[in-house]
Amino acid sequence: MTATLVKRQAGPRAAGAARGRRGRRRAWLVAVFFVLPALLLLGALVVYPVLFSVGRSFFDASGTRFVGGDNYTEMFRDPATLKAIRNTAIWVVVAPALLTGLGLILAVLVEKIRWATAFKLLLFMPMAVSFLAAGIIFRLAYDQDPDKGVLNAAVVSVHDAFTGTSTYPTARGRQGLLVHDRDGSYRTTGSTGDTVNLAMVGVLPKDLPKGAAPAYPAATAKPAPGQLGGVVYLDFTPGGGGEQGRVDRGESGLPGMKVEAVRGGKTVASTTTAPDGSFRFTGLADGSYTVKLPASNFAPPYQGVSWLGPALVTPAIIGAYLWIWTGFAMVLISAGLSTLPRDALEAARIDGANEWQIFRRITVPLLAPVLTVVFVTLVINVMKVFDLVYIIAPGPVQEDATVLATQMWLVSFGGGNNQGLGSALGVLLLLLVVPAMVFNVRRFRRSQR
């Protein structure tokens, strides 16, 4: 009877266990049904390309002959690849550190202003701009021509405000009438009591200063005794005619031209021409002098900084990257800043700590986990930077700005047509990114626990 009772009790338990197994199997099948599309996409877009690239890196450019590790050996012998590795190292060291520092400073300062949300929105807006559009924007901003590049326009304006600029960069002396020295200056000779006419060409009438006046009256005036005078004029008669080397009635003076009187190799007097191009030296001893137009009169205009030259192209591109990602770093750090215990900050203020001490000894240590996550995330991101480098750097300096991602593309598709070597570069880039990704995942899991 006891055995019969045990069987009756075991029956419902077995049936319940069977139903539980069927329920778990059904739940597992439902989970697989929903996860399978994501797994298929992950395999097609991530796993397969990675495995294919690893395998392809052991074959030659045509993909038909197995070459083993030759691509990896060649990769570290190629000067362009070594330069790409160097530039990538510069990016990894400089860009994440600057972005994290800027984000921290801005996050702390934004807390002190009234329109904090609007300021964050303004700084975060570049994240909405694609890297392609941002590259085009900064390619124009860095243009060498001050009429196109806004940065050089600002630099030239500041430079000219302090040092000035020449009025006649295209002017040159009339050949056979003036001597052209190696330093770019022009000269002739004259004596006290004489009028010296300095004929210039190469200036378009439309480029003359607005206050320029006819030179003929000044050319016909005789200087007083003990003076040396003359006129600097444009030896060109509008409409044609006139005589070369002679001041005709329709010819204009060149105002603002610096003129020097030189004797014995030393400048004894200097002046600037009047609106009609005339000049006078007074107080000179009788005798002959060299009348000189210094090279500064004809100096070409300052063209600004070569932002996209070989020396500055990488810092310039990093600057564009900072413009895009500073808002991202600031918003993440601001989120961490909002979770800090306010009682610790208030206690420090009550104890007499100033804002710098609070920032250095309390805020930064408490934000260290957030700063680390931001820094590592940016490290992963800069290792893969491609768009900005490819778009901003002009063709002649593309090799000076190249990083591993652009070098991989150039070797594979941009003219090199060696997908074996390009795959090896891709594997190298993957190996460099994986440690940072593992570090970030482990830190995230620790923070979850």
C-alpha positions in Angstrom: 0.0 0.0 0.0 2.9 2.3 0.8 4.4 1.5 -2.6 1.1 2.4 -4.3 1.0 5.7 -2.5 4.6 6.5 -3.6 3.8 5.8 -7.2 0.7 8.0 -7.1 2.8 10.9 -5.7 5.7 10.3 -8.1 3.4 10.5 -11.1 2.4 14.1 -10.7 6.0 15.1 -10.0 7.3 13.4 -13.2 4.5 15.0 -15.2 5.4 18.5 -13.7 9.1 17.9 -14.4 8.3 17.0 -18.0 6.1 20.1 -18.4 9.0 22.2 -17.0 11.4 20.8 -19.4 9.0 21.4 -22.3 8.5 25.0 -21.1 12.3 25.6 -20.9 12.8 24.1 -24.3 10.0 26.3 -25.7 11.5 29.4 -24.0 14.9 28.5 -25.4 13.5 28.1 -28.9 11.7 31.5 -28.6 14.9 33.1 -27.5 16.9 31.5 -30.4 14.1 32.7 -32.8 14.5 36.3 -31.7 18.3 36.2 -31.4 19.0 34.3 -34.6 18.6 37.4 -37.0 21.0 39.4 -34.8 23.5 36.4 -34.8 23.2 36.1 -38.6 23.9 39.8 -39.1 26.8 39.7 -36.6 28.3 36.7 -38.4 27.8 38.2 -41.8 29.0 41.7 -41.0 31.6 41.1 -38.3 32.8 37.5 -37.9 33.0 36.5 -41.5 34.9 39.7 -42.6 37.4 39.3 -39.7 38.1 35.6 -40.5 38.3 36.4 -44.3 40.7 39.2 -43.7 42.9 37.1 -41.5 43.0 34.3 -44.1 43.5 36.8 -47.0 46.5 38.4 -45.2 48.5 35.1 -45.9 48.1 35.4 -49.7 49.7 37.6 -52.3 48.1 40.6 -54.1 46.2 38.4 -56.5 44.9 36.1 -53.7 46.1 32.9 -55.5 49.5 32.2 -54.0 50.0 31.5 -50.3 52.9 33.7 -48.9 52.7 33.0 -45.2 53.9 35.9 -43.1 55.5 37.8 -46.0 52.8 40.5 -45.9 53.4 41.1 -42.2 57.1 41.3 -42.8 56.7 43.7 -45.7 54.3 45.8 -43.7 57.0 46.7 -41.2 59.5 47.4 -43.9 57.3 49.8 -45.9 58.2 53.5 -44.9 54.6 54.6 -45.6 53.2 52.0 -43.2 55.8 53.0 -40.5 54.7 56.6 -40.9 51.1 55.5 -40.6 51.9 53.7 -37.4 53.7 56.8 -36.1 50.8 59.0 -36.9 48.4 56.6 -35.3 50.5 56.7 -32.2 50.3 60.5 -32.2 46.6 60.3 -32.5 46.2 57.8 -29.7 48.4 59.8 -27.3 47.2 63.4 -28.2 43.5 63.3 -29.2 42.0 61.3 -26.4 44.0 63.1 -23.7 43.0 66.5 -25.1 39.4 65.5 -25.5 39.1 64.1 -22.0 40.8 67.2 -20.5 38.6 69.6 -22.5 35.5 67.6 -21.7 36.3 67.6 -17.9 37.0 71.4 -17.9 33.9 72.2 -19.8 31.7 69.9 -17.8 32.9 71.6 -14.5 32.5 75.1 -15.9 29.1 74.4 -17.5 27.7 73.7 -14.0 28.4 77.3 -13.0 26.4 79.0 -15.8 22.7 79.5 -16.1 22.1 78.3 -19.7 24.0 75.0 -19.1 21.6 72.9 -21.3 21.8 75.3 -24.2 25.6 75.4 -24.0 25.8 71.6 -23.9 23.5 71.4 -27.0 25.7 73.9 -28.8 28.9 71.9 -28.1 27.2 68.6 -28.9 25.8 69.8 -32.3 29.0 68.9 -34.3 28.3 65.2 -33.5 25.3 65.5 -35.8 27.6 66.4 -38.7 29.0 63.5 -40.7 32.8 63.1 -40.8 32.5 63.7 -44.6 30.8 67.1 -44.1 33.1 68.0 -41.3 36.1 67.2 -43.4 34.9 69.4 -46.3 34.2 72.2 -43.8 37.7 72.1 -42.3 39.4 71.6 -45.7 37.9 75.0 -46.7 38.7 76.5 -43.3 42.4 75.4 -43.6 42.7 76.7 -47.2 46.0 78.5 -47.9 44.3 81.3 -49.8 43.1 84.0 -47.2 40.2 84.7 -49.5 38.9 81.2 -49.0 40.4 79.9 -45.7 38.8 81.6 -42.7 41.8 80.7 -40.4 44.3 82.2 -42.7 42.1 85.2 -43.2 42.2 85.8 -39.5 46.0 85.2 -39.3 46.7 87.6 -42.2 44.5 90.3 -40.7 46.3 90.1 -37.4 49.7 90.0 -39.1 49.0 93.0 -41.3 47.6 95.0 -38.4 50.9 94.8 -36.6 53.5 94.6 -39.4 51.7 96.2 -42.3 51.8 95.1 -45.9 53.3 96.4 -49.1 51.1 98.5 -51.4 52.8 97.4 -54.7 53.7 93.7 -54.6 53.6 93.4 -58.4 55.5 96.7 -59.2 58.9 96.6 -60.8 61.3 99.2 -62.2 61.4 100.2 -65.8 64.2 98.1 -67.3 67.2 100.1 -68.4 66.2 103.1 -66.2 66.5 101.6 -62.7 69.1 99.1 -61.3 67.5 96.0 -59.7 69.6 94.8 -56.8 69.6 91.2 -55.5 67.7 92.1 -52.4 64.7 93.1 -54.5 65.3 96.9 -54.2 65.6 99.4 -57.1 68.0 102.3 -57.3 69.3 105.2 -59.3 71.5 108.2 -58.7 70.8 111.9 -58.2 72.4 115.1 -56.9 71.1 117.8 -54.7 69.1 120.4 -56.6 68.0 117.7 -59.1 64.7 116.0 -59.7 64.9 112.2 -60.0 62.1 110.4 -61.8 61.7 106.7 -60.8 59.6 104.9 -63.5 57.7 101.8 -62.3 55.6 99.3 -64.2 53.6 96.2 -63.4 50.8 98.0 -61.5 47.3 97.9 -63.0 45.5 101.3 -63.0 42.7 99.7 -61.0 45.1 98.7 -58.3 46.3 102.2 -57.7 45.4 103.7 -54.3 42.2 105.9 -54.3 44.2 109.0 -53.4 46.7 108.7 -56.2 47.2 112.0 -58.2 48.9 112.8 -61.5 52.7 112.9 -61.3 53.3 115.5 -64.0 53.2 118.7 -61.8 55.6 117.2 -59.3 58.0 116.0 -62.0 58.3 119.5 -63.4 58.9 121.2 -60.1 62.5 122.1 -59.2 63.7 121.3 -55.7 65.2 124.1 -53.6 68.9 124.3 -53.2 70.2 121.7 -50.8 67.3 119.4 -51.5 67.0 116.3 -53.5 63.6 115.7 -55.0 61.8 113.4 -57.4 58.7 111.5 -58.2 57.9 107.7 -58.2 55.3 107.2 -60.9 53.5 104.5 -63.0 55.2 104.8 -66.4 52.0 103.9 -68.3 49.6 106.2 -70.1 46.0 105.0 -70.1 44.8 104.7 -73.7 48.3 104.3 -75.0 50.9 106.8 -76.2 53.4 108.5 -74.0 57.2 108.2 -73.9 58.9 105.5 -71.7 61.1 107.0 -69.0 59.3 110.4 -69.1 56.5 111.6 -66.9 53.6 112.3 -69.2 50.5 114.2 -68.3 48.2 111.2 -68.0 50.5 109.2 -65.8 49.8 108.7 -62.1 52.1 109.0 -59.1 52.6 106.1 -56.7 51.8 107.3 -53.1 53.0 105.6 -50.0 56.2 104.4 -51.5 59.3 104.4 -49.2 62.3 106.2 -50.6 65.8 106.3 -49.1 68.9 108.5 -49.8 72.1 106.5 -49.5 75.6 107.7 -49.4 78.7 105.8 -48.6 76.7 102.6 -48.1 74.6 104.3 -45.3 71.0 105.5 -45.4 71.2 109.3 -44.6 67.6 110.1 -45.2 64.3 108.4 -45.9 60.7 109.6 -46.7 57.4 108.4 -48.1 55.9 109.6 -51.4 53.0 112.0 -51.4 49.7 111.2 -53.3 51.2 112.5 -56.5 54.3 110.3 -56.0 56.6 113.2 -55.1 59.3 113.1 -52.4 61.8 115.6 -51.0 65.0 115.1 -49.0 66.1 118.2 -47.0 69.2 119.0 -45.1 71.5 117.0 -47.3 75.1 118.0 -48.0 75.8 118.9 -51.6 76.8 116.0 -53.8 75.6 112.9 -55.4 73.4 110.3 -53.7 71.9 106.9 -54.5 68.1 107.1 -54.5 66.7 103.7 -53.4 63.3 102.1 -53.3 63.7 99.4 -50.6 62.5 95.8 -51.3 59.8 96.3 -48.6 57.8 98.3 -51.1 57.4 95.2 -53.3 57.2 92.4 -50.7 54.5 89.9 -51.6 51.5 89.9 -49.3 51.6 87.6 -46.3 49.7 84.4 -47.1 49.3 83.0 -43.6 50.1 79.6 -42.2 50.3 76.4 -44.3 47.9 74.5 -42.2 47.8 71.5 -44.6 51.5 71.4 -45.2 53.6 68.4 -44.2 54.5 69.8 -40.8 51.0 70.8 -39.6 48.6 68.6 -41.4 48.3 66.0 -38.6 47.7 68.6 -35.8 45.2 70.4 -38.1 43.2 67.2 -38.6 43.3 66.5 -34.9 41.9 70.0 -34.4 38.9 69.1 -36.6 38.4 65.9 -34.6 38.4 67.8 -31.4 35.7 70.1 -32.8 33.5 67.1 -33.4 34.0 65.0 -30.3 34.5 67.6 -27.5 30.7 67.7 -26.9 30.6 64.0 -26.6 33.3 63.9 -23.9 31.7 66.8 -22.1 28.2 65.3 -22.0 29.5 61.9 -20.6 31.6 63.6 -18.0 28.7 65.9 -17.0 26.6 62.8 -16.4 29.2 61.4 -14.1 29.6 64.8 -12.4 25.9 64.9 -11.6 26.2 61.7 -9.6 29.0 63.0 -7.3 28.0 63.2 -3.6 27.4 66.9 -2.9 27.9 66.5 0.8 31.6 65.7 0.2 32.0 68.9 -1.9 30.1 71.0 0.6 32.2 69.6 3.5 35.4 70.5 1.7 34.1 74.1 1.2 33.2 74.3 4.8 36.7 73.1 5.8 38.2 76.0 3.7 39.2 74.3 0.5 39.2 76.5 -2.6 37.6 75.5 -5.9 41.0 74.4 -7.4 41.7 72.1 -4.4 38.2 70.7 -4.6 38.6 70.0 -8.3 42.0 68.4 -8.0 41.5 66.4 -4.8 37.9 65.5 -4.8 36.2 65.9 -8.2 38.9 64.3 -10.4 39.5 61.3 -8.1 35.7 60.6 -7.8 35.4 61.0 -11.6 38.3 58.7 -12.4 36.1 55.7 -13.5 34.1 58.0 -15.9 37.3 59.6 -17.2 38.8 56.2 -17.9 35.8 55.0 -19.8 35.8 58.2 -21.9 39.5 58.0 -22.6 39.5 54.3 -23.6 36.4 54.8 -25.8 38.1 57.7 -27.6 41.3 55.6 -28.0 39.3 52.9 -29.8 37.6 55.6 -31.9 40.8 57.4 -33.0 42.5 54.1 -34.0 39.8 53.8 -36.7 39.8 57.4 -37.9 39.6 57.5 -41.6 37.2 60.1 -43.1 38.8 63.2 -41.7 42.3 62.2 -42.7 41.3 61.1 -46.2 39.2 64.3 -46.9 41.2 67.1 -45.2 44.8 66.1 -46.2 45.5 67.2 -49.8 47.0 64.7 -52.2 50.7 65.8 -52.0 50.7 65.5 -48.1 48.4 62.5 -47.9 51.3 60.2 -47.0 52.4 62.7 -44.3 49.0 62.5 -42.6 48.1 58.9 -43.2 47.1 56.6 -40.4 46.6 52.8 -40.3 43.0 53.0 -41.5 43.7 55.2 -44.5 46.9 53.3 -45.3 44.9 50.0 -45.3 42.4 51.5 -47.8 45.1 53.1 -50.0 47.1 49.8 -50.1 44.0 47.7 -50.9 41.8 50.0 -53.1 43.4 53.4 -53.5 46.0 52.5 -56.2 48.0 49.8 -54.4 45.6 47.0 -55.3 47.4 44.7 -52.8 44.6 43.3 -50.7 46.9 40.8 -49.1 49.0 43.6 -47.6 45.8 45.6 -46.9 44.4 42.7 -45.0 47.5 42.4 -42.9 47.2 46.1 -42.0 43.5 45.4 -41.1 44.6 42.5 -38.8 47.2 44.8 -37.2 44.6 47.4 -36.6 42.3 44.8 -35.0 45.0 43.6 -32.7 45.7 47.1 -31.5 42.0 47.8 -30.9 41.1 44.5 -29.1 43.0 45.3 -25.8 41.2 48.6 -25.4 37.9 46.9 -26.1 38.6 44.1 -23.6 39.6 46.7 -21.0 36.4 48.7 -21.5 34.2 45.5 -21.3 35.8 44.3 -18.1 35.4 47.7 -16.5 31.8 47.9 -17.5 31.1 44.4 -16.0 32.8 45.4 -12.7 30.7 48.6 -12.5 27.6 46.5 -13.1 28.5 44.2 -10.2 
